[in-house]
Amino acid sequence: MKSPQTFILIIFISLTTATTELVPRYSKPGCIEKCGNMTIPYPFGIGPNCFLNKWYAVDCNSSKPYLSALKNLSLLGVDLNEQMVLVNVSMSSDCQVPVWNISQIVNLVGSPFLFSKMHNKFNVLGCGTAAISSQYGNELAECSTFCSQRPVGSRIGNCYGMNCCRVKVPYYLDTYSVSVTGNKSCVSAFLVAENLYCHELFSRQSFDGDVSSIPTVLRWMLPRSYYSEASCSYNFSRHELPMSNNTSVHTGKCSCLSELEEGNPYLSGGCKVNEECTKCQEARGFCMYKVSYGGLRNFTCDYKFGHRRSKSSSRAIFLGVGIIILILVLNALAFTLYKIIQRAKDKRRKRRFFERNGGLLLKQQEAGNDGLVEKTKLFTSNELERATDYFSENRIIGRGGQGTVYKGMLSDGRIIAVKKSKVINQRQLEQFINEMVILSQVNHRNVVKLLGCCLETDVPILVSEFISNGTLYDHIHQENTHVFISWNMRLQIATQVAGALSYLHSATSIPIYHRDIKSTNILLDEKYNAKISDFGTSRFISMGQTHLTTVVKGTLGYLDPEYFQSSQFTGKSDVYSFGVVLLELLTGEKPICIRRFGGSISLVSHFMISFEEGQVMSLLDAKMVREGGMDVLLKVANLATRCLNLCGKNRPTMKEVALELETIRMSHFSPVQTDFGKVKYNGGKEEEILMLSYGVSTSSSIT
């Protein structure tokens, strides 16, 4: 049987060679840990699957490590604690050339490495002046030397300004250039590791004017996947590194939990308490350590300190520790109980909100429509709070009579519009539930798609797809818009809206009347396709039913006069409102308060009078006439007058309107241009006009 002295000898040998499990490993299991006498810790590694990514790959040639992704720079050391590597950077200078650019030798752009401002200094050797600049051309530091006939010396550690100067670098750099001005002598300028002079690895390095390489410190960073505590099994901290272009680079760092631990915190189970410290504490000694270059710790034990402890002091320590543990346990129990109570209260409050915000009404609708359960998603309040930065004012993209709309992003990356209702009464609540139920039944490319709702907050919330290019009203009537919608696009939008209304009236399983068609309820996506929105006042129509008798609702200027007088809403009422939208597209004027003619007047009345008198061309937008041609605009104007007939029976159906618009569009127009250019009209004349670009994006809004 082996004696205790033999085991101690075995442990000592294992600590020296780092080949057993008693010493924590620095490289991944199954990977080579050393290259020569140098330890290569993860995220760096030698061999396949031994490093984090290609930038951390190390080649070991002739027992010397090299960073293969950085043009095989010679690796001199890796420090996990400071997140730095020491490399040898090749240096060349020409006494005949006044300007030398070191960025041609090492360029770190695109890599996770930066020249460290903390561990490097800008040095100048010789007689002259040198300046270091960033890749953006701004000068970062300048250093001038005093000329002397005395030699520089055998080591640049003795640098006091005579033929040699040294300054700090204010930023972290991924590349840099150096401009050197000599004075009839050789001048060299470079970044060099600040603390290399006192380190034993470089005590033999000579800087006598004929140097082929210099040691430089690079700060390495972690990729974004390591920017959270989830990727670090130990202590995690974030760091911000300032760059020269007034920006900063973010990175994270892992470190062991205790100062008495050693090893690699970037590996699971990589940190372990030093065995010598464990034995020291068991013998009531005091464990101490000194940090050497590279973050390695040399541990020692002071047994005298431990023997001075008395038995009474040990009991007092144990008693104090016991009391602290008891207090911590009681606090943990109290905190857990508090959380349980809060969760119960929160659950009851959300259930109360769900019932108050129409949850029971929604269940009644679900019971009467089997498809509704599969198409509608109930979002949690926590999901929507994270998506909208807790309903931040900066996320507001629209305000309306029924609520506020926020732009948000779900955890899966989808951009959404979150409509948060105002404090509502029972009638408004029915409108909200009605809009959700109707949208859940509609699946059309020109109708805003409903994603779900949330009923567990103080006011109900509707979640739909985000439409990025605002409303049709903004693009027609707002003077500050930067995009001109051409006639081709206006006719396309009108055709799409007519097709969507035709789908709602006749293609759905139960006909749907919108009841509030207007240009502010027509949204445009990134390709300027139309999307009908705001179904708060819409209604289902039973099969065989011809009209709805309801309280008159709508918007002044768009409201069907027949519906206003009889309170009976039909599909032809939507046709009338669509006819007003056609007039907006033709004339560029608002439904009420036409400034061109002075005073307030109805656009429909003025248009119908002008049409009867044969003067309708005077009302049309001049740009539309030049681009679309008189015959096409007259066809659309004639269709608009039929839609605006005071007698609903004489109006066409939405299906007929959609078919006629599609026929006009396909017969008379070529594909829309996608950039600024010249358009040739029927008369052969060329004129510069601003055409719609599909790639342009304007400010976003949603109703």
PAKOLDREN-830288 format. One record per residue (C-alpha): residue number from 1; y, z, x. Coordinates in pm, whole numbers, plus 50000, padded with zeros to 5 digits. Each point is the difference from the previous one (the first is absolute). Example, Ala and Ser with C-alpha at 12.3 -4.5 7.8 and 13.67 -1.06 7.14 Angstrom:
2
REC  resi      y      z      x
REC     1  49550  50780  51230
REC     2  50344  49934  50137
# end
This chain:
703
REC  resi      y      z      x
REC     1  50000  50000  50000
REC     2  50343  49908  50130
REC     3  50238  50277  50101
REC     4  50353  50043  49851
REC     5  50148  49886  50330
REC     6  49816  49670  49961
REC     7  50146  49946  49652
REC     8  50350  50078  50129
REC     9  49948  49747  50280
REC    10  49883  49737  49749
REC    11  50307  50064  49778
REC    12  50232  49974  50302
REC    13  49846  49668  50101
REC    14  50026  49863  49643
REC    15  50369  50096  49979
REC    16  50063  49823  50330
REC    17  49817  49677  49914
REC    18  50075  49990  49621
REC    19  49652  49874  49919
REC    20  49871  50262  49753
REC    21  50094  50100  49649
REC    22  50150  50331  50117
REC    23  50316  49817  50102
REC    24  50172  49810  49718
REC    25  49979  49626  50037
REC    26  50312  49789  50036
REC    27  49841  49663  49918
REC    28  49802  49890  49694
REC    29  49627  50087  50000
REC    30  49795  49742  50187
REC    31  50303  49869  50195
REC    32  50079  50019  50370
REC    33  50235  50293  50059
REC    34  50110  49942  50357
REC    35  50113  49712  50215
REC    36  49985  50120  50357
REC    37  50152  50348  49996
REC    38  50214  49937  49693
REC    39  49908  50119  49648
REC    40  50067  49736  49731
REC    41  50061  50187  49670
REC    42  49986  49848  49651
REC    43  50194  49812  49849
REC    44  49958  49826  50335
REC    45  49648  49900  50096
REC    46  49771  49791  50216
REC    47  49766  49757  49827
REC    48  49959  49867  49644
REC    49  50075  50240  49708
REC    50  50124  50261  50246
REC    51  50374  49955  49941
REC    52  50232  50008  49698
REC    53  50103  49633  50021
REC    54  50043  49730  50264
REC    55  50318  50156  50141
REC    56  49806  50310  50106
REC    57  49715  49812  50170
REC    58  49944  50096  50366
REC    59  49818  49787  50257
REC    60  49836  50186  50289
REC    61  49980  49775  50305
REC    62  49895  50141  50339
REC    63  50043  50354  49861
REC    64  50363  49924  49911
REC    65  50121  49990  49636
REC    66  50221  49723  49861
REC    67  50165  49939  49662
REC    68  49863  49656  49911
REC    69  50242  49936  49710
REC    70  50303  50057  50228
REC    71  49914  49735  50259
REC    72  49757  50239  50173
REC    73  50260  50258  50102
REC    74  49849  50258  50233
REC    75  49950  50328  49809
REC    76  50083  50316  50199
REC    77  49971  50269  49732
REC    78  49986  50078  49625
REC    79  50172  50302  49841
REC    80  49885  50083  49643
REC    81  50250  50283  49956
REC    82  50309  49792  50086
REC    83  49850  49671  49872
REC    84  50073  49815  50322
REC    85  49824  49789  50259
REC    86  50095  49950  50363
REC    87  49964  49641  50117
REC    88  50080  49799  50311
REC    89  50251  49728  49919
REC    90  50029  49710  50241
REC    91  50348  49961  50143
REC    92  50157  49709  50179
REC    93  50354  49945  50121
REC    94  50178  49726  50189
REC    95  50285  50085  50232
REC    96  50152  49657  49938
REC    97  50000  50018  49618
REC    98  50270  50228  49849
REC    99  49826  50044  49664
REC   100  49643  50123  49952
REC   101  49831  50024  49659
REC   102  49717  50253  49990
REC   103  49918  49915  49637
REC   104  49823  49692  50131
REC   105  49744  50226  50166
REC   106  49915  50243  49716
REC   107  50088  49929  49637
REC   108  49882  50266  49752
REC   109  50131  49829  49682
REC   110  49731  50010  49733
REC   111  49794  50267  50177
REC   112  49978  50375  49920
REC   113  50159  50077  50340
REC   114  50364  50072  50089
REC   115  50171  50076  50329
REC   116  50058  50375  49973
REC   117  50358  50122  50016
REC   118  49874  50358  50054
REC   119  49789  49936  50307
REC   120  50169  49705  50175
REC   121  50328  49953  50183
REC   122  50186  49688  50098
REC   123  50008  49980  50384
REC   124  50201  49778  50231
REC   125  49914  49962  50371
REC   126  50230  49826  50245
REC   127  50370  49933  50007
REC   128  50140  49871  49669
REC   129  50014  50043  49625
REC   130  49733  49951  49733
REC   131  50000  50019  49621
REC   132  49710  50025  49756
REC   133  50028  49823  49662
REC   134  49786  49987  49687
REC   135  49851  49683  49855
REC   136  50301  49982  49765
REC   137  50238  49960  50295
REC   138  50176  50336  49974
REC   139  50038  50185  50329
REC   140  49824  50338  50002
REC   141  50079  50148  50342
REC   142  50164  49905  50329
REC   143  49954  50144  50347
REC   144  50200  49933  50322
REC   145  49914  50115  50349
REC   146  50216  50096  50297
REC   147  49945  49766  50291
REC   148  49878  50155  50323
REC   149  49850  49875  50324
REC   150  49734  50270  49978
REC   151  49657  49892  49870
REC   152  49904  50095  49646
REC   153  49717  50221  50114
REC   154  49625  50007  49972
REC   155  50002  50135  49645
REC   156  50229  49933  49706
REC   157  49974  50364  49904
REC   158  50294  50063  50233
REC   159  50255  49809  49791
REC   160  50352  50144  50014
REC   161  50214  49687  49957
REC   162  50002  49874  50358
REC   163  49830  49660  49982
REC   164  49817  50142  49700
REC   165  50093  50116  49648
REC   166  49817  50108  49688
REC   167  50106  50026  49631
REC   168  49828  50080  49671
REC   169  49910  49738  49739
REC   170  50137  50087  49650
REC   171  49733  49826  49789
REC   172  49634  49912  49981
REC   173  49956  49632  50091
REC   174  49735  49739  49935
REC   175  50157  49763  50255
REC   176  50309  49993  50216
REC   177  50185  49796  50259
REC   178  50183  50103  50315
REC   179  50307  49833  50149
REC   180  50053  50076  50368
REC   181  50310  49934  50211
REC   182  49944  50039  50373
REC   183  50238  50042  50289
REC   184  49847  49782  50272
REC   185  49683  50202  49987
REC   186  49677  50030  49806
REC   187  50038  50194  49672
REC   188  49710  50102  49778
REC   189  50027  50157  49655
REC   190  49715  50127  49784
REC   191  49875  50265  49757
REC   192  49783  50258  50175
REC   193  49821  50317  49890
REC   194  50238  50292  50040
REC   195  49750  50270  50101
REC   196  49780  49794  50233
REC   197  50163  50141  50313
REC   198  49840  50342  49963
REC   199  49659  49878  49888
REC   200  49715  49983  50244
REC   201  49880  49660  49878
REC   202  50319  49840  50129
REC   203  50089  50213  50302
REC   204  49874  49725  50227
REC   205  50195  49724  49818
REC   206  50260  49845  50231
REC   207  50330  49847  49888
REC   208  50140  49852  50321
REC   209  50142  49683  49842
REC   210  49671  49810  49995
REC   211  49842  50118  49675
REC   212  49762  49777  49803
REC   213  49952  50234  49701
REC   214  50162  50306  49850
REC   215  49856  50273  49776
REC   216  50155  49996  49651
REC   217  49935  50217  49694
REC   218  49923  49829  49666
REC   219  50010  50190  49672
REC   220  49714  49896  49770
REC   221  50011  50024  49622
REC   222  49746  50027  49723
REC   223  49958  49727  49737
REC   224  50110  50066  49641
REC   225  49652  50109  49894
REC   226  50052  50311  50217
REC   227  50339  50090  49849
REC   228  49848  50267  49773
REC   229  49820  50329  50030
REC   230  49687  49842  49847
REC   231  49928  49811  50323
REC   232  50040  50308  50223
REC   233  49743  50282  49999
REC   234  50240  50237  50174
REC   235  50377  50060  50016
REC   236  50202  49693  49895
REC   237  50367  49931  50075
REC   238  50232  49705  49948
REC   239  50242  49865  50259
REC   240  50293  49759  49984
REC   241  50077  49795  50311
REC   242  50356  49855  50019
REC   243  50030  49631  50094
REC   244  50297  49813  50145
REC   245  50071  49796  49683
REC   246  50100  50311  49798
REC   247  49653  50024  49850
REC   248  49712  50233  50067
REC   249  49623  49977  50026
REC   250  49781  50257  49824
REC   251  49672  50132  50135
REC   252  49776  50299  49958
REC   253  49821  50233  50240
REC   254  49690  50219  49983
REC   255  49963  50321  50198
REC   256  49739  50275  50017
REC   257  50040  50301  49772
REC   258  50023  50260  50276
REC   259  50152  50003  50346
REC   260  49668  50136  50127
REC   261  49820  49687  49883
REC   262  49947  49694  50212
REC   263  49863  49655  49929
REC   264  50098  49696  49798
REC   265  50161  50070  49658
REC   266  49964  49631  49905
REC   267  49622  50045  49974
REC   268  49827  50199  49728
REC   269  49886  50323  50165
REC   270  50179  49898  50317
REC   271  50181  50333  50052
REC   272  49808  50306  50116
REC   273  50100  50337  50138
REC   274  49958  50003  50375
REC   275  49672  50173  50088
REC   276  50166  50200  50277
REC   277  50254  50131  49744
REC   278  49717  50093  49762
REC   279  49831  50207  50269
REC   280  50335  50147  50101
REC   281  50074  50120  49647
REC   282  49650  50139  49957
REC   283  50061  50205  50316
REC   284  50335  50120  49857
REC   285  50192  49793  50248
REC   286  50315  49795  49947
REC   287  49956  49621  50023
REC   288  50285  49804  50162
REC   289  50042  49633  50086
REC   290  50220  49763  50194
REC   291  50067  49642  49893
REC   292  49942  49738  50268
REC   293  50111  49637  49999
REC   294  49843  49807  49714
REC   295  49989  50302  49766
REC   296  49684  50151  50154
REC   297  49989  50380  49998
REC   298  49867  50227  50272
REC   299  49887  50331  49850
REC   300  49987  50337  50176
REC   301  49911  50350  49881
REC   302  50189  50324  50067
REC   303  49742  50277  49958
REC   304  50243  50274  50105
REC   305  50209  49940  49692
REC   306  49694  50040  49778
REC   307  49874  50320  50170
REC   308  50334  50171  49942
REC   309  49936  49996  49625
REC   310  49887  50335  49863
REC   311  49747  50053  49724
REC   312  50271  50128  49767
REC   313  50210  49686  50052
REC   314  49692  49786  49928
REC   315  49941  50191  49676
REC   316  50366  49956  49907
REC   317  49972  49628  50064
REC   318  49686  49970  49787
REC   319  50163  50205  49724
REC   320  50314  49786  50008
REC   321  49796  49682  49991
REC   322  49798  50135  49707
REC   323  50316  50086  49804
REC   324  50146  49655  50068
REC   325  49678  49832  49885
REC   326  49997  50213  49683
REC   327  50363  49908  49925
REC   328  49924  49632  50058
REC   329  49698  50016  49768
REC   330  50204  50171  49726
REC   331  50278  49744  50038
REC   332  49747  49716  49981
REC   333  49849  50148  49683
REC   334  50344  50045  49843
REC   335  50101  49645  50091
REC   336  49674  49860  49860
REC   337  50046  50195  49676
REC   338  50359  49876  49974
REC   339  49887  49639  50045
REC   340  49730  50040  49732
REC   341  50254  50138  49753
REC   342  50251  49725  50082
REC   343  49737  49729  49956
REC   344  49904  50145  49662
REC   345  50365  50007  49889
REC   346  50055  49648  50127
REC   347  49692  49878  49816
REC   348  50116  50158  49673
REC   349  50350  49857  50044
REC   350  49865  49650  50064
REC   351  49774  50026  49694
REC   352  50300  50104  49788
REC   353  50207  49709  50135
REC   354  49711  49760  49934
REC   355  49982  50100  49636
REC   356  50378  50001  49955
REC   357  50045  49659  50168
REC   358  49763  49821  49766
REC   359  49662  50065  50153
REC   360  49848  50059  49657
REC   361  50172  49688  49866
REC   362  49859  49804  50295
REC   363  49651  50126  49925
REC   364  50039  49884  49641
REC   365  50097  49655  50126
REC   366  49702  50002  50238
REC   367  49766  50091  49716
REC   368  50117  49695  49808
REC   369  49977  49761  50296
REC   370  49702  50013  50235
REC   371  50165  49777  50263
REC   372  50292  50238  50047
REC   373  49791  50262  50181
REC   374  49900  49758  50275
REC   375  50342  49841  50049
REC   376  50225  50307  50017
REC   377  50001  50241  50294
REC   378  50133  50353  49981
REC   379  50189  50082  50321
REC   380  50050  50358  50115
REC   381  50346  50140  50056
REC   382  49916  50062  50367
REC   383  49916  49631  50053
REC   384  50332  49882  49858
REC   385  50202  50266  50183
REC   386  49857  49883  50333
REC   387  50053  49636  49903
REC   388  50373  50049  49920
REC   389  50090  50264  50261
REC   390  50014  50256  49720
REC   391  50216  49769  49784
REC   392  50269  49964  50264
REC   393  50338  49857  49901
REC   394  49954  49739  50274
REC   395  49699  49860  49812
REC   396  50189  49931  49673
REC   397  50006  49626  49920
REC   398  50116  50007  49639
REC   399  50131  50217  49718
REC   400  49970  49928  49630
REC   401  50028  50156  49659
REC   402  49638  50114  50007
REC   403  49984  50135  50356
REC   404  50028  49945  50375
REC   405  49787  49763  50207
REC   406  49892  50085  50357
REC   407  49843  49785  50267
REC   408  49687  50155  50150
REC   409  49696  49931  50214
REC   410  49649  50125  49922
REC   411  49759  50128  50265
REC   412  49821  49663  50002
REC   413  50324  49820  50092
REC   414  50083  49851  49658
REC   415  50370  49988  49909
REC   416  50064  50131  49649
REC   417  50282  50058  49751
REC   418  50001  50352  49855
REC   419  50186  50033  49669
REC   420  50088  50364  49939
REC   421  50115  50055  49642
REC   422  50296  50214  49907
REC   423  49961  50316  49796
REC   424  49869  49840  49683
REC   425  49945  50083  49636
REC   426  49696  49915  49791
REC   427  50131  49653  49908
REC   428  50063  49906  50365
REC   429  49660  50142  50091
REC   430  49835  49763  49755
REC   431  50191  49710  50163
REC   432  49874  50104  50344
REC   433  49636  50024  49888
REC   434  50043  49675  49807
REC   435  50123  49818  50314
REC   436  49705  50129  50201
REC   437  49746  49904  49734
REC   438  50142  49648  49962
REC   439  50022  49931  50372
REC   440  49643  50121  50048
REC   441  49880  49726  49764
REC   442  50197  49720  50173
REC   443  49868  49804  50296
REC   444  50241  49714  50069
REC   445  50157  49886  50328
REC   446  50348  49998  49846
REC   447  49982  50350  49848
REC   448  50058  50311  50209
REC   449  49661  50156  50076
REC   450  49943  50362  49901
REC   451  49821  50211  50263
REC   452  49987  50330  49812
REC   453  50199  50304  49895
REC   454  50046  50372  50067
REC   455  50032  50246  49712
REC   456  49964  50333  50186
REC   457  50371  50027  50098
REC   458  50298  50128  49799
REC   459  50076  49641  49892
REC   460  49750  49710  49972
REC   461  49980  49746  50285
REC   462  49895  49635  49979
REC   463  49865  49821  50312
REC   464  50012  49622  50024
REC   465  50004  49730  50266
REC   466  50321  49968  50202
REC   467  50203  49682  49940
REC   468  50218  49942  50303
REC   469  50280  49758  49907
REC   470  50184  50171  49717
REC   471  50081  49870  49653
REC   472  50086  49652  49877
REC   473  50328  50144  49869
REC   474  50104  50102  50353
REC   475  49936  49654  50144
REC   476  50186  49819  49719
REC   477  50299  50228  49939
REC   478  50053  50215  50310
REC   479  50251  49845  50242
REC   480  49875  50192  50304
REC   481  49656  49837  50000
REC   482  49936  49790  50313
REC   483  49735  49772  49847
REC   484  50083  49714  49762
REC   485  49724  49924  49750
REC   486  49981  49624  49958
REC   487  49939  49819  49671
REC   488  49639  49927  50098
REC   489  49940  50372  50047
REC   490  50184  50091  49678
REC   491  49782  49760  49803
REC   492  49691  50141  50172
REC   493  50103  50356  49910
REC   494  50065  49898  49638
REC   495  49658  49830  49984
REC   496  49825  50308  50143
REC   497  50173  50240  49757
REC   498  49919  49772  49705
REC   499  49636  49980  50112
REC   500  49975  50380  50027
REC   501  50153  50050  49652
REC   502  49766  49736  49860
REC   503  49710  50194  50153
REC   504  50121  50327  49841
REC   505  50048  49838  49659
REC   506  49681  49797  49972
REC   507  49755  50045  50288
REC   508  49942  50377  50002
REC   509  49735  50163  49785
REC   510  50278  50163  49795
REC   511  50338  49818  49990
REC   512  50285  50182  50174
REC   513  50372  49963  49921
REC   514  50228  50095  50289
REC   515  50313  50071  49788
REC   516  50242  50023  50296
REC   517  49998  49669  50190
REC   518  50310  49971  50221
REC   519  50087  49899  50355
REC   520  50004  50361  50123
REC   521  49636  50038  49891
REC   522  49892  49692  50197
REC   523  49920  50091  50362
REC   524  49954  49764  50295
REC   525  49739  50057  50271
REC   526  50018  49900  50368
REC   527  49929  49634  49909
REC   528  50242  50011  49707
REC   529  49728  49988  49736
REC   530  50101  50162  49670
REC   531  49849  50329  49878
REC   532  50070  50141  49652
REC   533  50054  50379  50000
REC   534  50107  50293  49777
REC   535  49757  50014  49707
REC   536  50135  50329  49865
REC   537  50095  49852  49663
REC   538  49712  49749  49976
REC   539  49746  50013  49719
REC   540  49647  49882  49922
REC   541  49961  49775  49691
REC   542  49686  50021  49788
REC   543  49810  49677  49947
REC   544  50140  49820  49693
REC   545  50324  50199  50005
REC   546  50314  49782  50023
REC   547  50271  50254  50075
REC   548  50093  50363  50077
REC   549  50236  50202  49786
REC   550  50167  50241  50241
REC   551  50331  50160  50087
REC   552  50212  49731  50165
REC   553  49983  50023  50379
REC   554  50119  49762  50265
REC   555  50292  49898  50219
REC   556  50330  49864  49870
REC   557  50023  49628  50068
REC   558  49623  49951  49998
REC   559  49923  50145  49656
REC   560  49863  49765  49734
REC   561  50253  49993  49709
REC   562  49718  49958  49747
REC   563  49824  50311  50137
REC   564  50331  50190  49998
REC   565  50049  49928  49629
REC   566  49643  50048  49876
REC   567  49855  50254  50252
REC   568  49694  49773  50011
REC   569  49905  49901  50354
REC   570  49787  49687  50046
REC   571  49883  49793  50294
REC   572  50296  49770  49933
REC   573  50230  50295  50086
REC   574  49869  49988  50357
REC   575  50062  49622  49990
REC   576  50366  50063  49911
REC   577  50045  50246  50290
REC   578  49836  49751  50235
REC   579  50247  49735  49881
REC   580  50286  50225  50115
REC   581  49836  50024  50345
REC   582  49983  49617  50007
REC   583  50377  49990  49935
REC   584  50058  50239  50291
REC   585  49800  49770  50229
REC   586  50190  49690  49877
REC   587  50354  50140  50003
REC   588  49993  50289  50248
REC   589  50191  50206  49741
REC   590  49925  50343  49851
REC   591  49893  50034  49634
REC   592  50319  50194  49917
REC   593  50354  49995  50144
REC   594  50024  49648  50137
REC   595  50293  50019  50240
REC   596  50040  49621  50029
REC   597  50133  49969  49644
REC   598  50194  50324  49982
REC   599  49923  50301  49786
REC   600  49658  50112  49879
REC   601  49786  49741  49830
REC   602  49630  49948  49939
REC   603  49848  49743  50235
REC   604  49761  49886  49723
REC   605  50280  49937  49749
REC   606  50217  49811  50247
REC   607  49706  49792  50120
REC   608  49884  49906  49649
REC   609  50355  49895  49899
REC   610  50040  49791  50316
REC   611  49658  49842  49944
REC   612  50091  49894  49646
REC   613  50333  49855  50124
REC   614  49829  49807  50282
REC   615  50176  50202  50273
REC   616  49702  50193  50133
REC   617  50031  49847  50351
REC   618  50327  50189  50050
REC   619  49808  50329  49978
REC   620  49724  49917  50247
REC   621  50016  50126  50357
REC   622  50144  49720  50217
REC   623  49749  50066  50276
REC   624  49715  49967  49754
REC   625  50139  49667  49871
REC   626  50028  49858  50352
REC   627  49652  50109  50096
REC   628  49796  49961  49681
REC   629  50163  49701  49840
REC   630  50158  49967  49656
REC   631  49691  49879  49813
REC   632  49778  50289  50115
REC   633  50260  50266  49924
REC   634  50061  49852  49656
REC   635  49626  50020  49924
REC   636  49996  50369  50097
REC   637  50326  50060  49808
REC   638  49851  49836  49692
REC   639  49692  50226  50031
REC   640  50233  50303  50028
REC   641  50180  49905  49676
REC   642  49666  49977  49822
REC   643  49905  50346  50129
REC   644  50337  50135  49877
REC   645  49971  49865  49645
REC   646  50123  50264  49756
REC   647  49694  49942  49784
REC   648  49693  50134  50177
REC   649  49764  49761  49822
REC   650  50180  49702  50157
REC   651  49956  50133  50355
REC   652  49707  49878  50215
REC   653  49725  50242  50101
REC   654  49987  50132  50356
REC   655  49693  49787  50061
REC   656  50195  49688  49903
REC   657  50297  50109  50213
REC   658  49779  50058  50304
REC   659  49828  49664  49960
REC   660  50331  49811  49967
REC   661  50153  50172  50304
REC   662  49692  49926  50209
REC   663  50018  49634  49893
REC   664  50369  49976  50096
REC   665  49939  50169  50333
REC   666  49700  49788  50099
REC   667  50162  49671  49890
REC   668  50339  50025  50166
REC   669  49988  50220  50311
REC   670  49862  49972  50350
REC   671  49886  50311  50197
REC   672  50273  50252  50074
REC   673  50152  49984  50346
REC   674  49954  50306  50212
REC   675  50309  49989  50222
REC   676  50362  49890  50012
REC   677  50025  49625  49968
REC   678  50126  49689  49820
REC   679  49884  49912  49651
REC   680  50024  49646  49865
REC   681  50102  49981  49636
REC   682  49937  49728  49743
REC   683  50318  49821  50096
REC   684  49894  49973  50364
REC   685  50273  50234  50122
REC   686  49913  50257  50264
REC   687  50161  50340  49989
REC   688  49947  50322  50198
REC   689  49862  50277  49778
REC   690  49836  50333  50071
REC   691  49632  49978  49912
REC   692  49772  50297  49941
REC   693  49798  50112  50300
REC   694  49666  50160  49919
REC   695  50019  50206  50315
REC   696  50330  50172  49911
REC   697  49987  50353  49865
REC   698  50286  50171  49820
REC   699  50059  50360  49903
REC   700  49720  50134  49783
REC   701  50035  50138  49648
REC   702  49789  50047  49691
REC   703  50080  50083  49641
# end
